[in-house]
Amino acid sequence: MTVKTHLAEQSYWRSRMKRKAKLRTYRIIKRDLELEPYLEMKDLKSRRTLSLLRSGSNFLRIESGRWTGQDIEERKCSWCDAVEDEAHFTLDCDLFVTPRESCLGSLVVPVFSGRTEKLAWFLGGFARTPRDKGQALAVMSEFFLCSRRIWGKYKDLEQDWLRAEG
């Protein structure tokens, strides 16, 4: 493919992405039309979780609330009462403090100029240099697996509690 063709394809791809509100996170983290390092994760569950978080088609309230027509402000995390979106799940939720600290403590995480840049790094824009890529992929894979497991257990407990209450 020529450079001119690639640039034309990339321009068309960006214009199509801008039209879809659901791709709000994807637009933040996906800058170029190229293979992303996270797609090389060996663990299918980690890669799938990361793909779901990046694409907006995921298990969080930001998405499930959209299905029922809830306003964004109503799509709250039941653990800490903030809007449960990809940034909250990845960067902020207190439910995941332990896996965040234990998994990411072994990585050299860059200093970020802002929240958007930090989210992009955590959702697969990490380790652009070959030297760091293998370690980063393994650590991020562990973090997403552990966080997803905790999230699932918490949601199961929440459902049990709601059934017992009702």
N, C-alpha and C positions, 0 to 999 in steps of 0.2 A: 504494500500500500504506500502510495506517495505521501509526503508530508502535507501537501495541499489537500489531498483526499481525507487524510486523517483529521486535519483541522476543520474541514467542512462537516465531517461526521460528528466531531466533538461539539461543534456549534449547534448542530441540529439536536443532538442528544441533550445539551444543556437547555435549549429552548423548550423541549418537551418536558423536561423535569420541572421547570418553573411553573408549569400549568397544573401540577398535581400537588395539592396541599398535603396529602399524606406523606410525601417525600421530603418533609421539612428537615428531618435529621440527615437524610441522605445527601441533600443539597449542601449541607454544612460540611460534611466529611469527604465527599467525593468530588475532587477538583478536576481530575483528568480521566479521560476514557482509556483506562489501562487496567491490567490485572493487579489486584490488591494483595499485599503480603499475607493478610489473614486467610486468604483462600488456600494457602499452603499448609494450614493447620492439619495435622494428621488425625486429630480427634474429631469425628463427625458431629458429635453433640455440641462441642464448643464452636465449631465452624457454623453450625446451624443456628445456635443462639445468637452469635455475633451477626449473622446474616439477617435474622429476624429483627434485631435491634437497629441495625443500619437501615433496613428497608421500611420500617414503620408498620410492618405486618407482624405484630408480635403479641405477647401475652400481657402487656401492661395496660393499665386503665386508660391511658391516652388513646389506645386503639379500641379496646372493648367498649369504652364509653362512646366512641364515635359510632359504633354499630347501633346503639340505643338512642342516639341523638342528644346526648348530654353535652352541655357547654364545657369547654376545656377546663374552666375553673372548678367544675364539679367532679372531674376525673381524678380523685384524690387517692393517694397511697393510704391504705388502711393502717399502716404501721406508724407513719409520721405526719399524715394529713397535708402533705404537699402534693402538687400535681404530679402524678406518677407517669413521667415520660422517660425517655431514654437517658437523658442527662441525670435525672434524679436517681434512677436505678443504678447507673454506672458510677456516678461521682459523689452522690450526697446521702442516699438513704442509710439511716443508722442501722437498719437491719443487716447491712453488709459491711459494717466497719471491720469486723474480724477478718473476713476473707480479703478485703481490700488491703488491710495492713499486712497480713501474713503472706499473701501472694505477691503483692507489689513491692514489699520491702526489699526484695532481692534485686529489683530492677533499678537502674539509674534512669529516673524519670526526668525529662527536661523541665526547665522552668518555662511556664507558658505565659504568653502575653494576655490571655483571656480565657474565659470559660469555653468558648467555641473551639478554640485551638486545642484545649485540654480534652474536650469530648472527642474531637476528631482523632487525637492520638490514641485514646483508650478504645475507640471503636474501629481500630484496624489501621490507622495511619502511623502506627508505631514502627520503630526499627527500620528506617529506610536504608540504613547501611547494612551490608551483608554480615559484618562482624557481630552486630547486636540482634539480628533477626531471629536466629534460632532460639536464643534465650527468651526473648520477648514473646515469641509465639507460644512457647511452653508455659510461661508464667501467666500470660493473658488467658490461655486456654484453661488453666487451673482456676483462675479467678472467675471466669464466666460459668464454668461447670459448678463450682461451689456456690456461687450466688444464685444460680438458677435452682439448685437443689434446695437451698434455704428458702427461697421464694415459694417453691412448690409446697414445702412442708408447712410454711406459715399460712398459705392459702387454704390448705386442707384443714388446718386447725380452725381457721376463721369460718369455713363452711360448717364444720361440726358445731361450733359455737352458735352460729346463726340458726341451724336446725334445732338445737336444744332450746334456744331462746323462743323460737316461733312455735 
